[in-house]
């Protein structure tokens, strides 16, 4: 990758390029609301009996709403099912390991309530792209419903009380997931991430706190929840993320203008590996699919869509891969099956001979 960055910087050339679609950069968004039930001990300090009391109270409150929602205790899921829920970002790794935890999932999977994670309630709304207002609306509707049936821990001075002081106030954490491969390849990503941190925004990997970036995918979320209302937090996050998306599109355009053959070769190498190798670790698969996602976005890779690649990024995860083959596999067996699976799914993908490709004339 470092060699690619240096080559891009060395070759200035101006060519006509297609519009870089800004809508391909955001991969989804989430709004999470932390709430606790008054006069109950926080989950990390609660006994199993105390946690069970909270779980039952929350589940009864949701069930009484008569909405079409799946309700289940974490202990009712197998280890394989918990892994699948974690990979799909429906539950956290912490909740997957809590036998006294529970989860409520809407049928469209756009609203999820985690019970007895770090807080009694983690109400989550999801949406595609950067439609963070819709994600907020889904979470807010469930929050209002539960507020009618439960008594939240709240004070006039601090707002909603949470297990972690950083969530005091609104208890809201909004995040947008961005694919920033262009900024990484031009060498500008570190400067952008430092700017986000100076603006007091959190930058995390694909699976949130404690996770590293995989496939150049980053979660950008608000750090402050105290002293600001929800509308202000959402508007600020959207405004900043829109600027990051603008810079990512500019980076992609600059790469194609300056070194189209280098970029095309990068996409071709990624595609060849995905279509032909015999063993494929999950980390490498995500990195190569990330490159392919970039190629589809700028029109250099055809035969599949952005949605196809986003689906593959999930399906190549260990849990989903074993679900696909209906068998428990060793790591080595997973690498082999993953390679076969990708070979088959990407058989129609190919590199496009585009109008902005550098033309070489061979004269005899």
C-alpha positions as CSV (number, residue, x, y, z in Angstrom):
1,X,0.0,0.0,0.0
2,X,2.8,2.5,0.8
3,X,4.3,1.8,-2.6
4,X,1.0,2.6,-4.2
5,X,0.8,5.9,-2.3
6,X,4.2,7.0,-3.5
7,X,3.5,6.1,-7.1
8,X,0.2,8.1,-7.0
9,X,2.1,11.2,-5.8
10,X,4.8,10.9,-8.4
11,X,2.6,10.9,-11.5
12,X,0.7,14.1,-12.2
13,X,-1.6,13.7,-15.2
14,X,-4.9,15.4,-15.9
15,X,-7.6,13.3,-17.5
16,X,-11.4,13.5,-17.6
17,X,-13.0,11.4,-15.0
18,X,-16.6,10.5,-14.1
19,X,-18.4,12.0,-11.1
20,X,-17.3,10.4,-7.9
21,X,-20.6,9.3,-6.2
22,X,-20.6,10.7,-2.6
23,X,-23.5,8.4,-1.7
24,X,-21.1,5.4,-1.9
25,X,-18.8,6.6,0.9
26,X,-21.3,6.4,3.9
27,X,-22.0,2.7,4.6
28,X,-24.7,3.2,7.3
29,X,-25.4,5.0,10.5
30,X,-26.6,4.3,14.0
31,X,-28.1,6.2,16.9
32,X,-27.7,4.5,20.3
33,X,-29.5,5.8,23.5
34,X,-28.2,4.7,26.9
35,X,-30.9,4.4,29.7
36,X,-31.0,2.9,33.2
37,X,-34.0,2.0,35.3
38,X,-34.3,4.0,38.5
39,X,-33.5,2.2,41.8
40,X,-31.8,-0.7,40.1
41,X,-28.0,-1.4,40.3
42,X,-26.0,-0.9,37.1
43,X,-25.4,-4.2,35.2
44,X,-21.7,-4.4,36.0
45,X,-22.4,-4.4,39.8
46,X,-25.7,-6.2,39.8
47,X,-26.3,-9.8,41.0
48,X,-27.8,-12.3,38.5
49,X,-31.1,-12.0,40.3
50,X,-31.1,-8.2,40.1
51,X,-30.2,-8.3,36.4
52,X,-33.0,-10.8,35.8
53,X,-35.5,-8.5,37.4
54,X,-34.5,-5.7,35.0
55,X,-34.5,-8.0,32.1
56,X,-38.1,-9.2,32.9
57,X,-39.3,-5.6,33.4
58,X,-37.9,-4.4,30.1
59,X,-39.1,-7.4,28.1
60,X,-42.6,-7.1,29.6
61,X,-42.7,-3.4,28.7
62,X,-41.7,-4.1,25.1
63,X,-44.1,-7.0,24.8
64,X,-47.0,-4.9,26.0
65,X,-46.5,-2.5,23.2
66,X,-47.8,-5.2,20.8
67,X,-45.2,-4.2,18.2
68,X,-43.8,-6.9,15.9
69,X,-40.5,-7.4,17.7
70,X,-38.4,-10.5,18.5
71,X,-37.7,-10.8,22.2
72,X,-35.0,-13.2,23.5
73,X,-32.6,-13.7,26.4
74,X,-29.0,-14.0,25.4
75,X,-28.8,-17.4,27.1
76,X,-31.3,-18.7,24.6
77,X,-28.9,-18.2,21.7
78,X,-26.2,-20.7,20.8
79,X,-22.6,-19.6,20.6
80,X,-22.9,-19.6,16.8
81,X,-26.0,-17.4,16.9
82,X,-24.4,-14.9,19.2
83,X,-21.4,-14.7,16.9
84,X,-23.7,-14.0,13.9
85,X,-25.5,-11.3,15.8
86,X,-22.2,-9.7,16.8
87,X,-20.9,-9.8,13.2
88,X,-24.1,-8.2,11.9
89,X,-23.5,-5.4,14.5
90,X,-26.9,-6.2,16.2
91,X,-25.4,-6.9,19.6
92,X,-22.0,-6.0,21.1
93,X,-19.3,-8.5,22.1
94,X,-20.0,-7.6,25.8
95,X,-23.7,-8.5,25.5
96,X,-22.9,-11.7,23.7
97,X,-21.0,-12.9,26.9
98,X,-23.7,-11.9,29.4
99,X,-26.1,-14.7,30.4
100,X,-28.4,-12.2,32.1
101,X,-28.6,-10.0,29.0
102,X,-31.4,-9.8,26.5
103,X,-32.2,-8.4,23.1
104,X,-35.3,-7.0,21.3
105,X,-35.0,-6.8,17.5
106,X,-37.5,-5.3,15.1
107,X,-38.4,-7.5,12.1
108,X,-36.6,-5.2,9.7
109,X,-33.6,-5.1,12.1
110,X,-33.6,-1.3,12.0
111,X,-34.3,-1.1,15.8
112,X,-32.5,-3.1,18.5
113,X,-32.7,-2.9,22.2
114,X,-29.8,-4.5,24.2
115,X,-30.7,-5.2,27.8
116,X,-28.1,-5.4,30.6
117,X,-25.1,-4.6,28.6
118,X,-23.1,-1.7,30.2
119,X,-26.4,0.0,30.9
120,X,-29.8,-1.5,31.5
121,X,-30.9,-0.3,28.1
122,X,-29.0,0.4,24.9
123,X,-31.7,1.5,22.4
124,X,-30.4,1.5,18.8
125,X,-31.8,2.8,15.6
126,X,-30.1,2.0,12.2
127,X,-30.4,3.5,8.8
128,X,-28.6,3.3,5.4
129,X,-26.1,5.9,4.1
130,X,-26.0,9.0,6.2
131,X,-29.8,9.1,7.0
132,X,-29.0,9.7,10.7
133,X,-32.3,11.4,11.3
134,X,-34.2,8.2,10.5
135,X,-31.9,6.2,12.8
136,X,-32.6,8.8,15.5
137,X,-36.4,8.6,14.9
138,X,-36.4,4.8,15.3
139,X,-34.5,4.9,18.5
140,X,-36.5,7.8,19.9
141,X,-39.8,6.1,19.3
142,X,-38.8,3.1,21.3
143,X,-37.3,5.3,24.0
144,X,-40.6,7.2,24.3
145,X,-42.5,3.9,24.5
146,X,-40.3,2.5,27.3
147,X,-40.3,5.8,29.1
148,X,-44.1,5.4,29.6
149,X,-43.7,2.0,31.2
150,X,-40.4,2.3,33.1
151,X,-39.0,5.0,35.4
152,X,-35.6,6.1,34.0
153,X,-32.7,7.3,36.2
154,X,-32.6,11.0,35.6
155,X,-31.7,14.2,37.4
156,X,-32.2,17.9,36.5
157,X,-28.5,18.6,36.8
158,X,-27.0,15.7,34.9
159,X,-29.8,14.4,32.7
160,X,-30.0,10.7,32.1
161,X,-27.6,8.8,34.5
162,X,-25.4,6.2,32.8
163,X,-22.8,3.6,33.9
164,X,-20.1,5.5,32.1
165,X,-19.8,9.3,32.9
166,X,-19.1,10.1,29.2
167,X,-22.7,9.2,28.4
168,X,-24.3,11.5,30.9
169,X,-26.8,14.0,29.7
170,X,-28.7,12.9,26.6
171,X,-27.1,9.4,26.7
172,X,-27.0,9.5,23.0
173,X,-24.2,8.3,20.8
174,X,-24.7,8.8,17.1
175,X,-22.3,7.3,14.5
176,X,-21.7,7.2,10.8
177,X,-19.7,4.5,9.1
178,X,-17.5,5.8,6.3
179,X,-15.4,4.0,3.7
180,X,-12.3,6.1,3.5
181,X,-10.0,4.2,1.1
182,X,-9.3,7.2,-1.1
183,X,-7.9,9.3,1.8
184,X,-5.8,6.3,2.9
185,X,-4.3,5.7,-0.5
186,X,-3.4,9.4,-1.0
187,X,-1.8,9.5,2.4
188,X,-4.2,12.1,3.8
189,X,-6.2,9.9,6.2
190,X,-4.1,10.5,9.3
191,X,-4.4,14.3,9.0
192,X,-8.2,13.9,8.6
193,X,-8.5,11.6,11.6
194,X,-6.4,14.0,13.8
195,X,-8.7,16.8,12.8
196,X,-11.8,14.8,13.8
197,X,-10.2,14.1,17.2
198,X,-9.5,17.9,17.7
199,X,-13.2,18.4,16.9
200,X,-14.0,16.0,19.8
201,X,-15.3,13.3,17.7
202,X,-14.6,9.6,18.3
203,X,-13.0,7.6,15.5
204,X,-13.3,3.8,15.8
205,X,-13.1,0.6,13.7
206,X,-15.9,-1.4,12.2
207,X,-17.1,-2.9,15.5
208,X,-16.9,0.2,17.6
209,X,-14.9,0.7,20.8
210,X,-11.7,-1.3,21.0
211,X,-11.8,-2.4,17.4
212,X,-9.3,-1.5,14.7
213,X,-10.2,-0.3,11.2
214,X,-10.8,-3.1,8.8
215,X,-11.0,-2.4,5.1
216,X,-10.5,1.3,5.7
217,X,-14.0,1.5,7.3
218,X,-14.3,4.0,10.2
219,X,-17.1,4.8,12.6
220,X,-17.3,8.5,13.4
221,X,-19.4,9.5,16.4
222,X,-20.0,12.3,18.9
223,X,-17.9,12.4,22.1
224,X,-20.0,14.8,24.1
225,X,-23.5,14.0,25.4
226,X,-23.8,16.5,28.3
227,X,-24.8,20.1,27.7
228,X,-26.1,19.7,24.1
229,X,-29.5,18.5,22.9
230,X,-30.0,15.7,20.5
231,X,-30.8,17.8,17.5
232,X,-27.6,19.8,17.9
233,X,-25.4,16.7,18.3
234,X,-26.9,15.1,15.1
235,X,-26.6,18.3,13.0
236,X,-23.0,18.8,14.0
237,X,-22.1,15.2,13.3
238,X,-23.8,15.3,9.9
239,X,-22.1,18.5,8.9
240,X,-18.6,17.2,9.8
241,X,-19.2,13.8,8.2
242,X,-20.4,15.5,5.0
243,X,-17.1,17.4,4.8
244,X,-15.1,14.1,5.3
245,X,-17.1,12.6,2.5
246,X,-16.3,15.6,0.3
247,X,-12.6,15.1,1.0
248,X,-12.8,11.4,0.3
249,X,-14.5,12.0,-3.1
250,X,-11.8,14.6,-3.9
251,X,-9.0,12.1,-2.9
252,X,-10.6,9.4,-5.2
253,X,-10.8,11.9,-8.1
254,X,-7.2,13.0,-7.6
255,X,-6.0,9.4,-7.6
256,X,-7.7,8.6,-10.9
257,X,-6.5,11.9,-12.5
258,X,-2.9,11.5,-11.4
259,X,-2.3,7.8,-11.8
260,X,-5.1,5.9,-13.6
261,X,-2.9,2.9,-14.6
262,X,-1.6,2.5,-11.1
263,X,-5.1,2.5,-9.6
264,X,-6.4,0.2,-12.3
265,X,-3.6,-2.2,-11.6
266,X,-4.4,-2.1,-7.9
267,X,-8.1,-3.0,-8.7
268,X,-7.0,-5.8,-11.1
269,X,-4.6,-7.4,-8.5
270,X,-7.4,-7.3,-5.9
271,X,-9.9,-8.9,-8.2
272,X,-7.5,-11.6,-9.4
273,X,-6.8,-12.6,-5.8
274,X,-10.4,-12.8,-4.9
275,X,-11.3,-14.8,-8.0
276,X,-8.4,-17.3,-8.0
277,X,-6.7,-18.0,-4.6
278,X,-7.2,-21.3,-2.7
279,X,-7.0,-19.9,0.8
280,X,-8.4,-16.5,2.1
281,X,-8.2,-15.3,5.7
282,X,-11.1,-13.0,6.7
283,X,-8.9,-10.0,7.3
284,X,-7.4,-10.2,3.8
285,X,-10.8,-10.8,2.3
286,X,-12.2,-7.5,3.9
287,X,-9.2,-5.5,2.6
288,X,-9.5,-6.9,-0.9
289,X,-13.3,-6.4,-1.0
290,X,-12.7,-2.9,0.2
291,X,-10.6,-2.2,-2.8
292,X,-13.2,-3.8,-5.0
293,X,-15.9,-1.6,-3.4
294,X,-13.8,1.5,-4.4
295,X,-13.4,0.2,-7.9
296,X,-17.2,-0.3,-8.3
297,X,-17.9,3.2,-6.9
298,X,-15.6,4.9,-9.5
299,X,-16.9,2.6,-12.4
300,X,-13.7,0.7,-13.0
301,X,-15.1,-2.7,-11.8
302,X,-18.3,-4.1,-13.3
303,X,-20.5,-7.1,-12.8
304,X,-21.5,-6.4,-9.2
305,X,-22.9,-3.5,-7.1
306,X,-21.9,-1.7,-3.9
307,X,-24.7,-3.6,-2.1
308,X,-23.2,-6.9,-3.3
309,X,-19.9,-6.1,-1.8
310,X,-21.3,-4.9,1.5
311,X,-23.2,-8.2,1.7
312,X,-20.0,-10.1,1.0
313,X,-18.1,-8.2,3.7
314,X,-20.6,-9.6,6.1
315,X,-20.9,-13.1,4.6
316,X,-17.1,-13.7,4.8
317,X,-17.0,-13.3,8.6
318,X,-16.4,-16.5,10.4
319,X,-19.9,-16.9,11.9
320,X,-21.8,-16.1,8.7
321,X,-19.4,-18.3,6.6
322,X,-20.2,-21.3,8.8
323,X,-23.9,-20.5,8.6
324,X,-23.5,-20.5,4.8
325,X,-22.0,-24.0,4.7
326,X,-24.2,-25.3,7.6
327,X,-21.1,-26.7,9.3
328,X,-18.7,-25.8,12.1
329,X,-15.3,-25.2,10.5
330,X,-11.7,-24.9,11.8
331,X,-9.9,-21.7,10.9
332,X,-8.0,-23.4,8.1
333,X,-11.3,-24.9,6.7
334,X,-12.9,-21.5,6.9
335,X,-10.0,-19.9,4.9
336,X,-10.5,-22.6,2.2
337,X,-14.3,-22.3,2.1
338,X,-14.1,-18.5,2.1
339,X,-11.8,-18.6,-1.0
340,X,-14.2,-21.0,-2.9
341,X,-17.2,-18.8,-1.8
342,X,-15.6,-15.6,-3.1
343,X,-14.4,-17.3,-6.3
344,X,-18.0,-18.3,-7.1
345,X,-19.7,-15.0,-6.0
346,X,-17.3,-12.8,-8.0
347,X,-17.1,-14.9,-11.2
348,X,-18.9,-12.1,-13.2
349,X,-16.8,-9.3,-11.9
350,X,-14.3,-7.7,-14.2
351,X,-12.2,-4.7,-14.8
352,X,-13.8,-2.1,-17.2
353,X,-11.9,-0.7,-20.1
354,X,-13.0,2.8,-19.2
355,X,-12.8,6.1,-21.1
356,X,-10.3,7.6,-18.6
357,X,-7.9,4.7,-18.8
358,X,-4.5,5.6,-20.2
359,X,-4.2,4.3,-23.8
360,X,-1.0,2.8,-24.9
361,X,-0.1,2.7,-28.6
362,X,2.1,-0.1,-29.7
363,X,3.9,0.7,-33.0
364,X,5.9,-1.7,-35.0
